[in-house]
Amino acid sequence: MDWLIELPTPLMIGTIVIVEVGIIALVLFALQKFGVNISGGLPKTAWLQGLKNAFFTMLIMGAVIGGIAIIPIFGFGQSIKNGFIISFGAIWAAIYVWLIFTWISRGKKSGRMLLHVISLPNRWLFLVFGIISIIAGFGGFWDFVWENTEYSWLISIAVGLSAGTYFILMYFSHIRIHENGILAYVDLIKWSKIESFSWISDNKKVHTLKIRVKGNVPSFLRNGAIPVPIEKKEQMESILAQYLPEGALLQNRA
């Protein structure tokens, strides 16, 4: 891995991302060839909205990481590579703490469950990724950044455990409707935060509930999509009618 570390930081990051995307694409292609339904039966609208949200999240994260990296680079004389690594580590630590806190407190915040909508599609993949991440962490795989330093193995364990914990928590995640809002895997979308919603039917088994939350950011950053099995749509509509104002329904296309 020495050749990778010696590359300029942008090229190193780009190489890592390309390799990871290639590996994921190869795994998904192989699974599809073996008859595994990668989409998990979800409608196209839900998948596309998820991809859009992931894309914009990555752009924002990249900008934030770059902004924070300026502090260690110019303030403490760190190299550009170490500056970006420190910045990413700080952000990941904050996200991980938020994830654990949210997971622990979500029961009290959500209130009584009204309807279990759907589990994470192909969630067994997250369990596999979680186990692999933890094993790789203890094996020292994640120490390539500060390889052969005094704390490299500890860093590898910390990265592996945190990534593995994230994947395993996602394995146990669901979309559920509660008294206080919609629990989308980990995060609770409170009823008061929902600005509008609409139904889209582009799948014979699962509808898509598109949601727009309130906020001061552009509307394309406030959209979400929730898959709802056809047999649970009537219950979902009844709950939405009870907790959301009538004007929140933009358009019923189901």
C-alpha positions in Angstrom: 0.0 0.0 0.0 3.0 2.3 0.1 2.4 3.4 -3.6 -1.1 4.5 -2.6 0.1 6.6 0.3 2.7 8.3 -1.8 0.2 9.6 -4.3 -1.0 13.2 -4.2 -4.0 13.5 -1.8 -6.7 14.1 -4.5 -5.4 11.3 -6.6 -5.2 9.0 -3.6 -8.8 9.7 -2.6 -10.0 9.4 -6.2 -8.2 6.0 -6.5 -9.7 4.7 -3.3 -13.3 5.8 -4.3 -13.0 4.3 -7.7 -11.7 1.0 -6.3 -14.5 0.9 -3.7 -17.2 1.7 -6.2 -15.8 -1.0 -8.6 -15.8 -3.6 -5.8 -19.3 -2.8 -4.9 -20.5 -2.8 -8.5 -18.8 -6.2 -9.0 -20.4 -7.7 -5.9 -23.8 -6.4 -6.9 -23.4 -7.8 -10.4 -22.4 -11.2 -9.1 -25.3 -11.2 -6.7 -27.7 -10.4 -9.5 -26.3 -13.2 -11.6 -27.0 -15.6 -8.7 -30.6 -14.5 -8.7 -30.5 -12.0 -5.7 -32.9 -9.1 -6.1 -30.6 -6.1 -5.5 -33.4 -3.6 -5.5 -35.2 -5.5 -2.7 -38.5 -5.1 -4.6 -38.4 -1.3 -4.0 -40.0 1.0 -6.6 -37.8 3.0 -8.9 -38.9 6.3 -7.5 -37.6 5.4 -4.0 -34.3 4.2 -5.3 -33.7 7.3 -7.5 -34.6 9.6 -4.6 -32.2 7.7 -2.4 -29.4 8.1 -5.0 -30.1 11.8 -5.3 -30.0 12.3 -1.6 -26.7 10.3 -1.3 -25.2 12.3 -4.1 -25.9 15.7 -2.6 -24.9 14.5 0.8 -21.5 13.4 -0.5 -21.1 16.8 -2.2 -21.9 18.7 1.0 -19.7 16.3 3.1 -16.8 16.9 0.6 -17.1 20.7 1.0 -17.3 20.5 4.8 -14.3 18.1 5.0 -12.3 20.5 2.8 -13.3 23.5 4.9 -12.3 21.8 8.2 -9.1 20.5 6.7 -7.8 24.1 6.4 -7.5 24.3 10.2 -4.9 21.5 10.7 -3.1 22.4 7.4 -2.6 26.1 7.9 -3.1 26.3 11.7 -1.0 23.4 12.8 1.3 22.8 9.9 0.0 19.4 8.9 0.4 18.1 5.4 -2.5 18.3 3.0 -3.1 14.5 3.3 -3.1 14.5 7.1 -5.3 17.6 7.1 -8.0 15.8 5.1 -7.6 12.7 7.2 -8.0 14.6 10.4 -11.0 16.5 9.1 -12.7 13.3 7.9 -11.9 11.6 11.2 -13.5 14.4 13.2 -16.6 14.4 11.1 -17.0 10.7 11.2 -16.6 10.7 15.0 -19.3 13.3 15.3 -21.6 11.3 13.0 -20.9 8.1 14.9 -21.7 9.7 18.3 -24.9 11.2 16.8 -25.8 7.7 15.4 -25.4 6.0 18.7 -27.2 8.7 20.7 -30.1 8.7 18.2 -30.4 4.9 18.3 -30.5 4.8 22.1 -32.9 7.7 22.5 -35.2 7.0 19.5 -37.6 4.8 21.6 -38.5 7.7 23.9 -38.6 10.3 21.2 -40.8 8.2 18.8 -43.6 7.2 21.1 -45.9 4.2 20.6 -45.5 2.4 17.3 -48.6 2.6 15.1 -47.5 0.7 12.0 -44.4 -1.3 10.8 -44.0 -0.3 7.2 -40.9 -2.1 5.8 -37.5 -3.4 6.8 -34.3 -2.3 5.1 -34.1 -4.1 1.7 -31.4 -6.8 1.5 -30.4 -5.9 5.0 -28.4 -9.1 5.4 -25.8 -7.4 3.2 -25.3 -4.7 5.9 -24.8 -7.5 8.5 -22.1 -9.0 6.2 -20.4 -5.7 5.6 -20.5 -5.0 9.4 -18.8 -8.3 10.3 -16.2 -7.8 7.5 -15.4 -4.3 8.7 -14.9 -5.4 12.3 -12.7 -8.4 11.3 -10.7 -6.1 8.9 -10.2 -3.6 11.7 -8.8 -6.1 14.1 -6.7 -7.5 11.3 -5.0 -4.1 10.8 -6.5 -3.5 7.3 -7.6 0.0 8.1 -4.2 1.3 9.3 -2.9 2.1 5.8 -3.1 5.8 6.5 -0.6 5.9 9.4 0.9 2.5 8.6 3.7 1.2 10.9 3.2 4.0 13.5 2.7 3.4 17.2 -1.0 3.7 17.1 -1.8 2.3 13.7 -3.4 -0.9 14.9 -5.6 1.0 17.4 -6.7 3.3 14.7 -7.6 0.3 12.5 -9.6 -1.2 15.3 -11.5 2.1 16.0 -12.3 2.5 12.3 -13.4 -1.1 11.9 -15.5 -1.1 15.0 -17.2 2.2 14.2 -17.9 1.2 10.6 -19.0 -2.3 11.6 -21.4 -0.9 14.3 -23.0 1.4 11.7 -23.6 -1.4 9.3 -25.0 -3.7 12.0 -27.3 -1.0 13.3 -28.6 -0.5 9.8 -29.3 -4.2 9.7 -31.7 -3.8 12.6 -33.3 -0.7 11.2 -36.9 -0.4 9.8 -39.3 2.2 8.6 -42.1 2.5 11.2 -44.8 5.0 11.9 -45.0 6.2 15.5 -47.1 8.6 17.4 -44.5 11.4 17.1 -43.5 10.9 13.5 -42.0 8.6 10.9 -39.0 6.6 12.0 -36.9 6.2 8.8 -34.3 3.6 9.8 -32.5 5.7 12.4 -33.8 9.2 12.2 -37.2 10.4 13.4 -39.1 12.7 11.0 -41.5 14.5 13.3 -45.0 15.3 12.0 -44.4 19.0 12.6 -41.4 18.9 10.2 -43.3 17.5 7.3 -44.3 20.2 4.8 -46.0 18.1 2.2 -46.3 14.6 0.8 -47.6 12.7 -2.3 -48.1 9.2 -3.5 -46.5 7.6 -6.5 -47.4 4.2 -7.9 -44.7 2.8 -10.1 -44.5 -0.7 -8.7 -47.1 -3.5 -8.5 -46.2 -4.4 -4.9 -44.8 -1.3 -3.3 -45.9 2.4 -3.5 -43.7 5.3 -2.9 -44.6 8.0 -0.4 -42.6 11.2 -1.3 -42.1 13.6 1.6 -40.8 17.1 1.7 -39.7 18.4 5.0 -39.6 22.0 6.2 -36.4 24.0 6.2 -34.5 27.0 4.8 -32.4 25.0 2.3 -33.4 24.5 -1.4 -36.4 22.1 -1.9 -34.3 19.5 -3.7 -32.4 19.0 -0.5 -35.5 18.5 1.6 -37.1 15.6 -0.4 -37.3 12.0 0.8 -39.1 8.8 -0.4 -40.5 6.0 1.7 -41.5 2.6 0.2 -44.9 1.4 1.4 -46.2 -2.1 0.6 -49.6 -1.9 -1.2 -51.4 -3.8 1.5 -50.3 -1.2 4.1 -51.1 1.9 2.0 -54.7 2.3 3.4 -53.4 2.2 7.0 -50.7 4.7 6.1 -53.2 7.1 4.5 -55.4 6.9 7.6 -52.5 7.7 9.9 -51.3 10.6 7.7 -54.9 12.0 7.6 -54.9 11.9 11.4 -51.5 13.5 12.0 -51.0 15.8 9.0 -53.2 18.7 7.8 -55.3 18.0 4.7 -53.4 20.6 2.7 -50.2 18.6 3.1 -51.3 16.2 0.4 -49.9 17.6 -2.9 -51.1 15.0 -5.4 -52.4 11.5 -5.3 -51.1 9.6 -8.2 -51.6 6.1 -6.8 
